[in-house]
Amino acid sequence: MEEIIPENNMQLGLERMKFSVTEVKRELSKVIVGQSHMIDLLLASLFTGGHVLIEGVPGIAKTLTAKLLAQTINLGFSRIQFTPDLMPTDVTGTSIFNVKQSEFEFKKGPVFSNIVLIDEINRSPAKTQASLFEVMEEKQVTIDGTTFKMNLPFFVIATQNPVEQEGLYRLPEAQLDRFVFKIKIHYPSLEEETSILRRFSSDFTQQTNKEVKQVLSAEDILHCQSIIEKVFIKDELIQYIARITDLTRNHGDLILGASPRASLAILRTSKAIAAMSGREFVIPEDIQAVAYPVLNHRIILTPEKEMDGTNAEDIIKEIIQKIEVPR
């Protein structure tokens, strides 16, 4: 049941939300060095009912961060390792014949959980990717004509290696569009690398991971969702979001622009960023902060621009600079 937040208690709700975010970050900082922006985006997605795709080379704590985030939340968690031979039924589940009752019964797959970590999602082919279409968008699975609803909240965190590496499959555009964010993470700085080495110089078995405690409940997440919905965004900023998305569809360097789902993602997550900052209203900087991770996996450059070395970030920056910022 949705929690009702009286208008005069909005500030108290924001303070409670900010406290929850701070607690999660404090627990993660016991292990994770840096990556503050990625954690903000993960929480913004969780609080708005979205899903996140994290891309980066092996060994930079993509999977570890996702697992530890799940560890801070008092909800069900499952991990699915995607491989080339993984079948759709290995994800969603399958019907098994019960000899005693002489009938088929459905055995749920690992996707039936609250937080699902899909590790190396681009190591499985398109037919396995297709098993995620319905569950990520509609939060349900249909098997043999029967529909099974997911328990809420339902949050998918997927990791993938850059597509330039060997043994990988490109995710279909329809699959990519179901992720609110695609977060690209890079190697740590020299200072961060040094901090990592110092932190784990006497912890070879990663016992520190066990110190990360649960600090967030399903009730806390529903509270945050309720607060975010009530964050104010003026009409000029709504038009600003629409202009950004529209320009991706009418840009000479792009053959595929962003869908209305992208506009809604920018709207919702900018409100989440505002609430996580303790504000009751959205500012243009909130929109700009989420525009790149929302759009970077939804646009496709022309072959000529790709050959020139232009990337999605360049185009998105150009679009944002071209549009007048409302004040």
Backbone torsions as a table, in degrees:
resi	resn	phi	psi	omega
1	MET	NA	133.0	-176.2
2	GLU	-69.5	136.9	178.2
3	GLU	-79.2	131.1	179.8
4	ILE	-94.0	123.8	-179.1
5	ILE	-106.5	109.6	176.9
6	PRO	-58.0	147.1	-176.5
7	GLU	-56.4	-40.6	-176.6
8	ASN	-73.9	-7.0	177.6
9	ASN	-105.6	11.1	-177.8
10	MET	-59.1	-43.5	-178.1
11	GLN	-64.7	-38.5	176.9
12	LEU	-63.9	-39.6	177.6
13	GLY	-63.9	-40.0	177.8
14	LEU	-64.4	-39.6	179.0
15	GLU	-64.8	-40.3	177.9
16	ARG	-64.5	-40.2	179.2
17	MET	-65.8	-44.2	179.6
18	LYS	-62.1	-36.8	177.3
19	PHE	-64.2	-42.8	179.4
20	SER	-61.3	-43.9	179.8
21	VAL	-63.6	-43.2	179.7
22	THR	-62.1	-40.4	179.8
23	GLU	-64.1	-42.8	179.0
24	VAL	-62.3	-45.8	-179.4
25	LYS	-63.6	-37.9	179.4
26	ARG	-63.3	-42.2	179.1
27	GLU	-66.6	-44.2	-179.0
28	LEU	-65.5	-32.5	-178.4
29	SER	-67.7	-12.4	174.7
30	LYS	-64.4	-25.5	-176.7
31	VAL	-121.9	-47.8	-172.6
32	ILE	-83.5	131.1	177.1
33	VAL	-102.0	124.7	-179.6
34	GLY	72.8	-146.8	177.9
35	GLN	58.7	28.7	-178.2
36	SER	-60.9	-42.2	-178.4
37	HIS	-64.7	-40.9	178.5
38	MET	-61.7	-41.2	-179.9
39	ILE	-65.1	-40.5	176.2
40	ASP	-59.1	-43.7	-179.3
41	LEU	-68.4	-38.3	176.6
42	LEU	-60.5	-44.9	-179.2
43	LEU	-68.7	-39.6	178.1
44	ALA	-60.5	-39.6	178.0
45	SER	-67.8	-45.3	178.9
46	LEU	-58.0	-43.5	-175.9
47	PHE	-75.1	-12.1	179.7
48	THR	-113.6	9.9	175.8
49	GLY	75.8	22.6	-179.0
50	GLY	-100.1	-171.9	178.4
51	HIS	-131.8	158.0	-173.4
52	VAL	-129.2	138.9	172.6
53	LEU	-112.7	123.9	180.0
54	ILE	-109.7	124.4	-179.6
55	GLU	-117.3	135.7	176.6
56	GLY	179.7	163.9	180.0
57	VAL	-66.6	160.4	179.2
58	PRO	-61.2	145.3	171.3
59	GLY	91.6	12.0	-178.9
60	ILE	-112.5	26.6	169.7
61	ALA	72.7	29.8	174.8
62	LYS	-63.4	-55.7	-178.0
63	THR	-66.2	-40.6	-179.3
64	LEU	-60.8	-44.3	179.7
65	THR	-61.9	-43.3	179.6
66	ALA	-63.2	-43.7	-179.9
67	LYS	-64.4	-42.4	-178.7
68	LEU	-69.8	-35.0	174.9
69	LEU	-60.7	-45.5	177.3
70	ALA	-60.9	-33.0	-179.8
71	GLN	-67.3	-25.0	179.4
72	THR	-82.9	-5.8	-174.7
73	ILE	-115.8	132.8	-178.0
74	ASN	-83.8	69.1	-179.8
75	LEU	-142.5	168.2	177.1
76	GLY	-67.3	145.8	-177.7
77	PHE	-138.7	138.0	173.1
78	SER	-141.9	154.2	179.4
79	ARG	-124.0	134.4	177.7
80	ILE	-121.3	120.2	177.7
81	GLN	-90.4	110.9	-179.6
82	PHE	-79.1	132.0	-179.8
83	THR	-135.8	164.3	-178.2
84	PRO	-60.4	-27.9	-177.4
85	ASP	-98.1	8.4	179.6
86	LEU	-69.8	133.8	-179.4
87	MET	-100.2	155.5	177.9
88	PRO	-54.7	-37.5	-179.6
89	THR	-69.4	-20.3	175.0
90	ASP	-70.0	-17.4	179.9
91	VAL	-97.0	-52.3	-172.7
92	THR	-88.9	-27.5	-175.4
93	GLY	113.6	175.9	-176.2
94	THR	-151.8	161.9	177.0
95	SER	-87.6	129.5	-178.7
96	ILE	-120.3	138.7	-178.9
97	PHE	-76.7	123.2	177.2
98	ASN	-91.6	109.5	-175.8
99	VAL	-63.8	-40.3	-177.5
100	LYS	-63.7	-40.5	-177.5
101	GLN	-97.7	-3.5	178.9
102	SER	54.7	43.5	177.7
103	GLU	-154.4	162.0	178.0
104	PHE	-82.9	141.8	174.2
105	GLU	-131.8	147.6	-175.0
106	PHE	-86.4	125.9	174.6
107	LYS	-103.3	114.9	-175.3
108	LYS	-65.8	143.2	177.3
109	GLY	-88.7	178.9	-175.8
110	PRO	-67.5	-13.1	178.7
111	VAL	-69.4	-16.1	179.3
112	PHE	-81.2	82.1	176.9
113	SER	-156.4	177.0	178.5
114	ASN	-83.2	-46.7	178.2
115	ILE	-117.5	120.4	-176.6
116	VAL	-117.8	119.5	174.7
117	LEU	-96.1	118.4	176.1
118	ILE	-105.4	106.6	-173.8
119	ASP	-89.8	130.9	-179.8
120	GLU	53.7	58.8	-174.0
121	ILE	-60.9	-28.0	-176.8
122	ASN	-90.0	18.9	171.9
123	ARG	-96.4	-0.6	177.6
124	SER	-111.6	149.6	-177.2
125	PRO	-75.5	179.1	-171.6
126	ALA	-60.4	-36.7	-176.5
127	LYS	-66.2	-30.9	176.3
128	THR	-76.5	-37.9	175.8
129	GLN	-58.1	-37.5	-176.8
130	ALA	-63.2	-23.4	179.7
131	SER	-66.7	-15.3	-178.5
132	LEU	-95.5	-12.2	-173.7
133	PHE	-57.0	-54.3	-175.4
134	GLU	-68.3	-45.3	-173.5
135	VAL	-68.0	-34.6	-179.5
136	MET	-74.6	-34.8	-177.5
137	GLU	-87.4	-46.0	-172.8
138	GLU	-105.7	-3.0	179.0
139	LYS	54.5	47.6	176.7
140	GLN	-157.3	161.8	177.4
141	VAL	-129.4	132.1	178.2
142	THR	-111.2	119.6	179.8
143	ILE	-127.8	125.3	178.3
144	ASP	51.6	39.5	176.3
145	GLY	83.3	-2.3	179.5
146	THR	-108.3	134.3	-178.4
147	THR	-102.7	130.6	179.0
148	PHE	-115.3	120.1	-179.5
149	LYS	-80.4	146.4	176.5
150	MET	-84.0	151.1	171.6
151	ASN	-76.5	137.8	-179.1
152	LEU	-100.6	149.5	-1.8
153	PRO	-71.4	152.0	178.1
154	PHE	-124.4	122.1	-170.5
155	PHE	-139.2	120.1	178.5
156	VAL	-103.3	126.5	171.2
157	ILE	-115.2	116.7	179.2
158	ALA	-112.8	143.7	174.3
159	THR	-115.5	149.8	175.1
160	GLN	-148.8	153.9	174.4
161	ASN	-89.2	155.8	178.5
162	PRO	-55.8	142.2	-172.8
163	VAL	-66.5	-12.6	179.2
164	GLU	-72.7	-12.1	-177.2
165	GLN	-82.9	166.4	-174.9
166	GLU	-77.7	152.8	172.4
167	GLY	70.9	31.4	-177.0
168	LEU	-121.2	153.5	175.9
169	TYR	-114.8	138.0	174.0
170	ARG	-69.6	136.6	177.2
171	LEU	-73.9	138.0	177.3
172	PRO	-60.4	150.1	-179.8
173	GLU	-57.2	-38.7	180.0
174	ALA	-64.4	-32.2	177.3
175	GLN	-72.4	-45.5	179.6
176	LEU	-59.6	-38.1	-176.7
177	ASP	-65.6	-16.9	179.8
178	ARG	-82.5	-8.9	175.3
179	PHE	-92.4	128.4	176.5
180	VAL	-61.8	-48.3	-178.3
181	PHE	-123.1	146.1	159.8
182	LYS	-114.9	111.8	-175.8
183	ILE	-100.5	118.7	176.8
184	LYS	-96.5	121.3	178.9
185	ILE	-115.3	151.9	-172.2
186	HIS	-123.6	-179.5	178.9
187	TYR	-61.4	149.5	176.8
188	PRO	-68.9	160.0	175.3
189	SER	-71.6	171.2	179.2
190	LEU	-59.2	-41.9	-179.8
191	GLU	-66.2	-41.8	179.1
192	GLU	-66.5	-40.4	178.3
193	GLU	-60.7	-41.2	178.1
194	THR	-63.6	-41.5	178.1
195	SER	-63.1	-38.7	178.2
196	ILE	-62.4	-46.1	-178.8
197	LEU	-63.1	-42.2	179.0
198	ARG	-64.8	-41.6	-176.1
199	ARG	-65.2	-36.0	-174.9
200	PHE	-109.7	15.2	-179.6
201	SER	-65.1	-24.8	178.9
202	SER	-126.1	26.7	-179.7
203	ASP	-137.3	63.2	-175.6
204	PHE	-64.5	-30.1	-177.7
205	THR	-94.6	9.1	176.2
206	GLN	54.9	47.9	176.4
207	GLN	-66.3	-23.2	179.5
208	THR	-60.6	-29.5	179.4
209	ASN	-57.0	-33.1	-177.5
210	LYS	-72.5	-13.7	-179.8
211	GLU	-80.6	-11.5	179.2
212	VAL	-73.7	119.4	-172.5
213	LYS	-103.2	160.1	174.1
214	GLN	-74.8	125.9	-179.6
215	VAL	-130.8	-3.3	-176.2
216	LEU	-129.0	135.6	179.7
217	SER	-114.5	170.8	176.0
218	ALA	-60.6	-37.2	178.0
219	GLU	-62.2	-41.0	178.3
220	ASP	-62.1	-40.7	-179.6
221	ILE	-66.3	-43.3	177.9
222	LEU	-63.5	-37.1	176.3
223	HIS	-61.7	-46.1	-179.8
224	CYS	-62.7	-40.5	178.1
225	GLN	-61.6	-41.7	-180.0
226	SER	-64.5	-40.5	178.6
227	ILE	-65.1	-45.1	-177.0
228	ILE	-61.1	-40.5	179.6
229	GLU	-58.8	-29.2	-176.1
230	LYS	-92.3	-1.1	175.7
231	VAL	-66.7	133.6	-175.3
232	PHE	-83.3	136.7	171.9
233	ILE	-132.7	122.0	-176.1
234	LYS	-74.4	160.8	-173.4
235	ASP	-62.4	-32.9	179.6
236	GLU	-62.4	-34.0	179.1
237	LEU	-76.7	-31.7	174.2
238	ILE	-63.4	-43.2	177.0
239	GLN	-65.1	-34.4	177.8
240	TYR	-61.2	-44.8	177.0
241	ILE	-61.7	-45.5	-179.1
242	ALA	-61.8	-38.3	179.6
243	ARG	-67.3	-38.8	178.3
244	ILE	-60.9	-48.1	-178.6
245	THR	-66.4	-42.2	-178.9
246	ASP	-62.0	-37.2	-178.5
247	LEU	-67.4	-26.6	176.0
248	THR	-67.7	-25.1	-178.9
249	ARG	-87.1	-11.1	-177.4
250	ASN	-129.2	41.1	-178.0
251	HIS	-111.8	130.5	-175.1
252	GLY	-64.7	-20.1	-178.2
253	ASP	-94.9	3.5	-177.3
254	LEU	-121.3	138.9	174.4
255	ILE	-102.6	-10.6	174.8
256	LEU	-143.0	125.2	177.9
257	GLY	-100.0	-175.0	-176.6
258	ALA	-85.3	149.1	-178.6
259	SER	-89.1	169.5	173.7
260	PRO	-56.8	-26.5	175.5
261	ARG	-60.3	-33.8	177.8
262	ALA	-68.1	-41.6	177.9
263	SER	-59.5	-44.8	179.0
264	LEU	-64.4	-37.0	178.9
265	ALA	-64.3	-42.1	177.6
266	ILE	-63.7	-43.7	179.3
267	LEU	-58.1	-52.2	-174.9
268	ARG	-67.5	-45.3	-175.1
269	THR	-74.7	-28.1	174.5
270	SER	-67.6	-35.0	174.9
271	LYS	-67.2	-36.4	178.0
272	ALA	-65.6	-44.1	179.1
273	ILE	-61.6	-41.1	177.7
274	ALA	-60.9	-47.5	-179.2
275	ALA	-64.3	-40.6	179.3
276	MET	-65.9	-21.6	176.8
277	SER	-89.6	-0.9	178.4
278	GLY	86.7	15.3	-178.7
279	ARG	-104.3	146.8	178.8
280	GLU	-89.6	1.4	-174.8
281	PHE	-144.7	155.0	-179.8
282	VAL	-89.4	141.7	173.5
283	ILE	-117.9	161.3	-178.2
284	PRO	-55.4	-33.7	-179.6
285	GLU	-62.6	-30.8	176.7
286	ASP	-64.6	-42.5	179.5
287	ILE	-65.5	-44.0	180.0
288	GLN	-65.4	-31.5	-179.1
289	ALA	-67.2	-30.1	-177.1
290	VAL	-103.4	-10.7	-174.3
291	ALA	-60.3	-45.0	-177.3
292	TYR	-65.8	-53.1	-179.8
293	PRO	-64.8	-22.6	176.0
294	VAL	-77.3	-38.2	-170.8
295	LEU	-96.0	-23.6	-167.6
296	ASN	-62.0	-26.1	-180.0
297	HIS	-100.8	1.7	-176.8
298	ARG	-105.9	-8.8	179.9
299	ILE	-110.8	149.6	178.7
300	ILE	-125.6	125.8	-179.7
301	LEU	-78.2	156.0	173.6
302	THR	-66.3	152.5	179.4
303	PRO	-56.0	-35.4	-179.4
304	GLU	-63.2	-43.3	-179.4
305	LYS	-68.9	-36.9	176.9
306	GLU	-63.2	-40.0	178.9
307	MET	-67.8	-28.7	178.4
308	ASP	-74.1	-11.6	-177.5
309	GLY	91.4	6.0	176.0
310	THR	-71.1	142.7	177.4
311	ASN	-123.3	174.4	-176.4
312	ALA	-60.0	-37.3	-179.1
313	GLU	-61.0	-39.8	179.2
314	ASP	-60.8	-44.7	-177.9
315	ILE	-67.2	-43.3	-178.7
316	ILE	-64.7	-41.6	176.5
317	LYS	-60.3	-42.5	179.7
318	GLU	-62.1	-42.4	-179.6
319	ILE	-63.8	-45.7	-178.9
320	ILE	-64.6	-37.7	179.3
321	GLN	-70.0	-28.1	-176.2
322	LYS	-76.4	-29.2	-174.8
323	ILE	-91.3	133.0	179.6
324	GLU	-66.0	133.7	-178.1
325	VAL	-84.3	125.7	177.9
326	PRO	-66.4	145.4	177.5
327	ARG	-130.6	NA	NA
